[in-house]
Amino acid sequence: MIEVLIAMTLFGIALLGVAGSAILAGQVMNQAHARERSTLEALQIIDSLTRVREPSSGQRLIGRMQLRWTVSASSSGPAEIEVIVEYPDGGALRTARFRTTHAHAGS
């Protein structure tokens, strides 16, 4: 009887470990999804801005994700485009920054 009780206790502990791992894996997957979505949205903004001859700064709200972009024109060279994405990641608000240059702006 004691062996069965010990075996059930060990089995219960193992199940708690598996459940904890599943919860952690779910959290990591949600974080990866949020980061991927924010990156894709930023890349779409960058792609659309690089196709325009004279891009301008702006912002967009997509659900709870906020995108802001600035275009810094340079008189001597290409303009710089910076996209800042703020996105919810579980309980935290994360920020990602992306930078590129625009060959045609200001020319």
Protein Blocks (a to p, Z undefined) as FASTA:
>chain_A
ZZmmmmmmmmmmmmmmmmmmmmmmmmmmmmmmmmmmmmmmmmmmmmmmmmpmbacddddd
ehjaccdddddddfkbccdddddddddehjaccddddddddfkgoZZ
